[in-house]
Amino acid sequence: MNSRTAGEKVFLAAVYVILAFVFFITLYPFWNILVLSINNASDTMRGGIYFWPREIDFSSFRQILSDSEILNASKVTIARTVVGTPLTVLVICLLAYPLSKRELVGGKALTLIFIFTMYFSGGLIPYYMILKSVNLIDSFWVFIIPGLMNVFHMILVRTFIQQLPGELDESAKIDGANDIQIFYKVILPLCMPVLATIGLFTAIGHWNAWFDSYVFTYKPSLKTLQAVLVKILNQYQTGSMVSDAQKLADSAKKMAVSSDSIRMAATVVATLPIIMVYPFLQRYFVKGMTLGAVKS
């Protein structure tokens, strides 16, 4: 057994200390928000709550989850995430696959055109006018259609496909498969690691989106959860929308909650679901699926 030198032990100890510090400063803000959200609001005002609640009370969550606006916004956010994520991944794959073929005529020029759009745009007003001209303003599909293509994710998928063994296509064509069959039965199953990665990024983007809901929709029924969360935070921080804030404050007195506890609970409700998705996709980030795909 090889024993480590004193210098190596000191180095490893320093690495573990740094990692532990980074883990703490990353996790603690989320943990503190959770602790404050489940602590009794009156007790929270005394201060001194850092790592564990003194008096557990879920009144803030009952207040949040009984609000019809938040419930409707949650449905909109879930719907746009469930619908938008698979459609975006599919569109990205349908474009990345042909662009991965070096024999595609004009493939490099098309790739450069798509990359150009990553760095330059017409601005918010022309973008708004385009969406209005195609009747997407104040429509649920304004959350889905404009974001179907992500050039950066497309480049990731294209590069991944280019790294797959070329013998896969050749053997499939020998067996009589056409390009569509090769794409769905050979390429897509092998691309699961990168598809899971961009799928998670896309889902997080849909779940956290609020600006498009603010700018491109006016109906309260189309407001997303994050947009409502921003509204709640602004109500208690700036004192705007006095009538709504007063209504929530009156309910808060009855249910022993405060503006801070409402904000913390709303943040947890808006953040926790997407965090819980990550463990189910984590294995795709570290496990390749091309091992053994080509027989020697």
Phi, psi and omega in degrees: 000130180278122178270143180282147176284167180298322179296320179295321179295319178295319180297314179297321179297319178295320179298315180295322179296316180295316179297319179296322179293316179297318178299318182294310184290341176278317184278325190302316179303319178293318180296318181295321177299317179296316181298314180293330182286334181257004177267150178303130186298319180295321179290327180298326182296341177287340181081182177082013178258117184234309188244340184208140181291145177275318180229103183290129181208125183258023182298324181296320179290324177295322178294316181293312186285349177264357180279122184296326180295318180291320179298317179293319179296325178296319179297318179296316181295317178297318181296314181292328178288316182292321181278315187289324185295305180296324179295319179295315179298319180296314181297319179299316180294319180297332177272322184293326183296308178294325180290344178282346181276119181292338180276358179293124180291125180077014183297318180294320179296318178297320179297318179296323178296316179295319179297325179303322181290344177288332187253340184228141176215169181280347182103171186292317184294311176300324178297316178298318181295323178295314180298322179292323182292336179256016174060040177261345179295136181060039178228148178300329184286352174291341176278340189255301190297313182298337182257016182294335181243123173241112188296320181298316178294324178298319179295322177298314181293317179300315179296321179297316180295321180296335180276351177289148179301132179294339180296338179297312178297317184296315181294323179293321179292325176297325179281000175096011181279141174268182185297321180295317178295320178299318182296312185279326187261340183245306187288309184302314179300325180282344182266010184304321179301311182287328178293321177295323180294307181290331176296319178294316178299319180294317179297318178297319178298317178294318183294322184271356184291136176219332186294318180296327177293324179290320190268322191255359178229149179237335180290132176301332181289349181253004180286137181274168182298318181292325177296319177293323177297316177301319179298316180297315180298319180292326180300316185272342181267324185251348180078012178282167180055059189300320184297314179293320180295320179294322179298315178293324180294320178297319177293326181296323180297322181289329187254009177058049175236167180229173179298321180294317181293324176297315179298316181294316181295319178296322178295318179296315180300322182280339187257321189300316183302316182288331176293325182290342180285329188303314182303332181284341181250356186300323185297333180288341180283338186242354184242124176273155182242011180263356181296124179081008182287332179248125180284140179277000000 
